[in-house]
Amino acid sequence: MDNAKLQQHAIAAECFVEVPFFDLDPMHIVWHGNYVKYFEQARCELLRKIQYDYPQMKASGYYWPIVDMRLKYIKPAKFGDKLLCVATFKEFENRLKIDYVIQSASSGEKLCKGYTVQVAVTTTDFEMQLVSPPILGQQLHQFIQAQ
């Protein structure tokens, strides 16, 4: 399997978030940094979907720190808004790239989009891997085969 095949399968996961009061800034909209937290919730759902969430990553001998992130704010979310957060695998061969869209659960209007890039580092000596460990491709392949 390669990145092109991954694109054909569009493996995605979603979660819902109801904006709590403590996520607001002084302007009474979601503080920009909290969108990163919403990305994380969707990313965990996505990783669980292929059975390679953070505990499985560590057990396989790798940590996957985020080394790059981009967010584009389109429209603010407010207290009580129900958000749909979607994470989609984009690349896995040399790095793990995941795209995100956060939208209003009721109207479907896009509020934020972005991506994260993670790389594998060994748990023993924190050596960055230039190619993703085979376990990630295996988990993606198993998930696709099961569909």
C-alpha positions as CSV (number, residue, x, y, z in Angstrom):
1,M,0.0,0.0,0.0
2,D,1.1,3.6,-0.7
3,N,-0.2,7.1,-0.2
4,A,-2.0,7.0,-3.6
5,K,-4.0,3.9,-2.5
6,L,-4.7,5.5,0.9
7,Q,-6.2,8.5,-0.9
8,Q,-8.6,6.2,-2.8
9,H,-10.0,4.8,0.4
10,A,-10.5,8.1,2.3
11,I,-10.3,6.7,5.8
12,A,-11.9,9.2,8.1
13,A,-13.4,9.4,11.5
14,E,-15.5,12.0,13.2
15,C,-16.5,13.2,16.7
16,F,-18.9,15.7,18.1
17,V,-18.0,18.5,20.5
18,E,-20.4,20.8,22.3
19,V,-18.5,24.0,23.0
20,P,-18.1,24.5,26.7
21,F,-18.0,27.9,28.4
22,F,-14.4,27.4,29.5
23,D,-13.3,27.1,25.8
24,L,-14.3,30.8,25.1
25,D,-12.0,33.8,25.0
26,P,-12.9,37.3,26.2
27,M,-14.8,38.0,22.9
28,H,-17.1,35.1,23.8
29,I,-16.0,32.9,20.8
30,V,-13.9,29.7,21.0
31,W,-10.3,30.7,21.8
32,H,-8.2,29.8,18.7
33,G,-6.0,27.3,20.6
34,N,-8.9,25.1,21.5
35,Y,-9.3,24.0,17.9
36,V,-6.1,22.1,18.4
37,K,-7.9,20.2,21.2
38,Y,-10.8,19.4,18.8
39,F,-8.3,18.2,16.2
40,E,-6.9,15.9,18.8
41,Q,-10.2,14.4,19.7
42,A,-10.9,13.6,16.0
43,R,-7.4,12.3,15.5
44,C,-7.8,9.9,18.4
45,E,-11.1,8.6,16.9
46,L,-9.3,8.1,13.6
47,L,-6.3,6.2,15.2
48,R,-8.7,4.0,17.2
49,K,-10.5,3.2,14.0
50,I,-7.4,1.4,12.6
51,Q,-6.5,0.1,16.1
52,Y,-3.3,2.1,16.3
53,D,-4.1,4.8,19.0
54,Y,-1.4,6.2,21.2
55,P,-1.1,3.1,23.6
56,Q,-0.6,0.8,20.6
57,M,1.9,3.3,19.1
58,K,4.0,3.2,22.3
59,A,3.6,-0.6,22.6
60,S,5.0,-0.9,19.0
61,G,8.1,1.0,20.0
62,Y,7.3,4.4,18.6
63,Y,6.1,7.8,19.7
64,W,4.5,10.0,17.0
65,P,5.0,13.6,18.0
66,I,3.5,16.4,15.9
67,V,6.2,18.2,14.0
68,D,4.0,20.5,11.9
69,M,0.5,21.9,12.2
70,R,-1.7,24.3,10.2
71,L,-5.0,25.7,11.1
72,K,-7.2,28.0,9.0
73,Y,-10.0,29.8,10.9
74,I,-13.0,30.4,8.7
75,K,-15.8,31.4,11.2
76,P,-15.9,31.4,15.0
77,A,-17.7,28.9,17.1
78,K,-19.6,30.0,20.2
79,F,-20.8,28.7,23.5
80,G,-23.1,25.7,23.1
81,D,-22.4,25.2,19.4
82,K,-22.4,21.6,18.4
83,L,-19.4,20.9,16.2
84,L,-18.6,18.0,13.9
85,C,-14.9,17.3,13.8
86,V,-13.6,15.1,10.9
87,A,-10.1,13.7,10.6
88,T,-8.9,12.0,7.4
89,F,-5.6,10.1,6.7
90,K,-3.7,11.8,3.9
91,E,-0.1,10.3,4.0
92,F,1.6,7.6,5.9
93,E,4.8,6.4,4.0
94,N,7.4,8.8,5.4
95,R,5.2,10.7,7.9
96,L,1.7,10.7,9.2
97,K,-0.4,13.5,7.7
98,I,-4.0,14.0,8.8
99,D,-6.4,16.6,7.4
100,Y,-9.2,18.1,9.6
101,V,-12.4,19.9,9.1
102,I,-14.5,21.4,11.9
103,Q,-18.0,22.4,10.9
104,S,-21.3,23.3,12.5
105,A,-23.1,20.0,13.2
106,S,-26.5,21.7,12.5
107,S,-25.7,23.7,9.3
108,G,-22.6,22.0,8.0
109,E,-20.9,25.4,7.7
110,K,-17.1,25.1,7.8
111,L,-15.5,26.8,10.8
112,C,-11.9,25.6,10.7
113,K,-9.7,23.3,8.7
114,G,-6.1,22.2,8.9
115,Y,-3.7,19.4,9.1
116,T,-1.1,17.8,11.4
117,V,2.1,16.0,10.5
118,Q,3.6,13.4,12.8
119,V,6.8,11.4,12.5
120,A,7.8,8.2,14.3
121,V,10.5,8.3,16.9
122,T,11.8,5.3,18.8
123,T,10.7,5.1,22.4
124,T,14.2,3.9,23.5
125,D,16.4,6.6,22.1
126,F,14.0,9.1,20.5
127,E,15.6,8.6,17.1
128,M,13.4,10.1,14.3
129,Q,12.6,7.6,11.6
130,L,12.9,8.7,8.0
131,V,10.3,6.1,6.9
132,S,7.2,5.3,8.8
133,P,7.5,2.0,10.6
134,P,5.8,-1.0,8.9
135,I,3.2,-1.3,11.7
136,L,1.3,1.8,10.5
137,G,1.0,0.6,6.9
138,Q,-0.1,-2.8,8.3
139,Q,-2.8,-1.3,10.4
140,L,-4.1,0.7,7.5
141,H,-4.0,-2.3,5.2
142,Q,-5.9,-4.5,7.7
143,F,-8.5,-1.8,8.1
144,I,-9.0,-1.5,4.3
145,Q,-9.1,-5.3,3.8
146,A,-11.8,-5.6,6.5
147,Q,-14.1,-3.1,4.7
